[in-house]
Amino acid sequence: MTLSTLDLALVEEATKKSGLIWVRGAGADRALWHAWVDGAAHVLGDGPGEQPFPGLADGAAAEVTVRSKDKGGRLVAWTATVRELAPRSEEWHAAVAELKGKRLNAPDSEEMTERWARECRLLRLEPQALSALPGGSLAAAPLASPAITRRPIPAHLPKLLLKRKKAAQ
């Protein structure tokens, strides 16, 4: 099933404006930085110091959920076909040109493209169909820990603080 022009415009606009996309292949969901180039989202990783792609393979399907950059809420979800681009191909160079500007804190900005060609994978996520947005929060429960960030305020604390304010005046 192909996307209608309106659906593709929605996917493109939401994905272009989002800082991260959530991608689920055969493995767990991953938040990935990306660039939208020639009608598809491109993600780069699986190399030293780059984002991992567990469960994303060439020719496989992936579920993509796009979030709002400012509020963080889910905007649209779509199914994609994953295609790995050959290093140094014409498509690869076009995508890398966009991705270079979005890669923050690269340890080797001058040699980055050569390193990507040698050690990383560049995946093209081509939209195929809209999906239903996942329900619920999808947040993982925090691990049990003795460290906590919130405790009840001691009953005598407001009186102590009030005394300090009066003494300072």
TAGI-V992483 format. One record per residue. N is the residue number from 1. PHI is phi in degrees with one decimal (NA if undefined). OMEGA is omega as a letter, one per 20 degrees, with the letter a starting at -180 (NA if undefined). Layout:
n={N | N}
phi={PHI | PHI}
omega={OMEGA | OMEGA}
//
This chain:
n={1 | 2 | 3 | 4 | 5 | 6 | 7 | 8 | 9 | 10 | 11 | 12 | 13 | 14 | 15 | 16 | 17 | 18 | 19 | 20 | 21 | 22 | 23 | 24 | 25 | 26 | 27 | 28 | 29 | 30 | 31 | 32 | 33 | 34 | 35 | 36 | 37 | 38 | 39 | 40 | 41 | 42 | 43 | 44 | 45 | 46 | 47 | 48 | 49 | 50 | 51 | 52 | 53 | 54 | 55 | 56 | 57 | 58 | 59 | 60 | 61 | 62 | 63 | 64 | 65 | 66 | 67 | 68 | 69 | 70 | 71 | 72 | 73 | 74 | 75 | 76 | 77 | 78 | 79 | 80 | 81 | 82 | 83 | 84 | 85 | 86 | 87 | 88 | 89 | 90 | 91 | 92 | 93 | 94 | 95 | 96 | 97 | 98 | 99 | 100 | 101 | 102 | 103 | 104 | 105 | 106 | 107 | 108 | 109 | 110 | 111 | 112 | 113 | 114 | 115 | 116 | 117 | 118 | 119 | 120 | 121 | 122 | 123 | 124 | 125 | 126 | 127 | 128 | 129 | 130 | 131 | 132 | 133 | 134 | 135 | 136 | 137 | 138 | 139 | 140 | 141 | 142 | 143 | 144 | 145 | 146 | 147 | 148 | 149 | 150 | 151 | 152 | 153 | 154 | 155 | 156 | 157 | 158 | 159 | 160 | 161 | 162 | 163 | 164 | 165 | 166 | 167 | 168 | 169}
phi={NA | -98.0 | -78.5 | -72.4 | -59.1 | -66.9 | -64.1 | -64.3 | -63.9 | -63.1 | -60.4 | -63.4 | -64.8 | -64.8 | -70.1 | -60.9 | -84.1 | -85.3 | -76.5 | -135.0 | -123.1 | -96.3 | -122.4 | -122.3 | -102.9 | -77.8 | -101.9 | -79.9 | -62.7 | -134.7 | -86.2 | -126.3 | -80.1 | -155.7 | -140.5 | -94.3 | -138.4 | 49.3 | 79.1 | -155.0 | -85.6 | -117.3 | -126.3 | -124.3 | 175.8 | 62.3 | -123.4 | -59.2 | 78.0 | -115.4 | -66.5 | -83.1 | -121.6 | -68.4 | 83.8 | -103.3 | -126.6 | -59.3 | 87.2 | -83.4 | -102.1 | -142.6 | -100.1 | -116.6 | -118.7 | -102.7 | -109.8 | -73.5 | -68.7 | -88.5 | -100.9 | 83.9 | -76.6 | -75.0 | -103.5 | -154.6 | -126.4 | -147.4 | -94.4 | -126.6 | -98.3 | -91.2 | -134.7 | -85.6 | -89.2 | -71.0 | -56.5 | 69.4 | -75.1 | -61.1 | -62.3 | -61.1 | -63.4 | -63.5 | -69.9 | -64.5 | -58.7 | -74.9 | -67.3 | -57.6 | -71.1 | -97.3 | -79.6 | -92.8 | 57.0 | -70.6 | -70.8 | -139.4 | -59.5 | -74.6 | -100.4 | -58.4 | -64.3 | -65.7 | -63.3 | -60.8 | -64.2 | -77.2 | -116.6 | -117.9 | -112.0 | -115.0 | -108.9 | -105.8 | -102.6 | -91.5 | -62.9 | -116.2 | -159.3 | -74.6 | -120.2 | -73.2 | -64.9 | -61.2 | -90.1 | 75.1 | -82.9 | 62.9 | -76.0 | -80.2 | -68.6 | -65.2 | -69.4 | -65.2 | -156.2 | -74.3 | -78.4 | -131.9 | -108.9 | -132.2 | -132.3 | -63.9 | -71.0 | -58.6 | -59.4 | -86.7 | -61.7 | -57.7 | -65.9 | -62.9 | -66.1 | -64.8 | -63.7 | -64.5 | -63.3 | -65.8 | -67.1 | -73.9 | -81.7}
omega={r | r | r | r | r | r | r | r | r | r | a | a | r | a | r | a | a | r | a | r | r | a | r | r | r | a | a | r | r | r | a | r | a | r | r | a | r | r | r | r | r | r | a | r | a | r | r | r | a | a | r | r | a | r | r | a | r | r | a | r | r | r | a | r | a | r | r | a | a | a | r | r | r | a | a | r | a | r | a | r | a | r | r | a | r | r | r | r | a | r | a | a | r | a | a | r | r | a | a | a | a | a | a | r | r | a | a | a | r | a | a | a | r | r | r | a | a | a | a | r | r | a | r | r | a | a | r | a | r | r | r | r | r | r | r | a | a | r | r | r | r | r | r | a | r | r | r | a | a | r | r | r | r | a | a | a | r | r | r | a | r | r | a | r | a | a | a | a | NA}
//
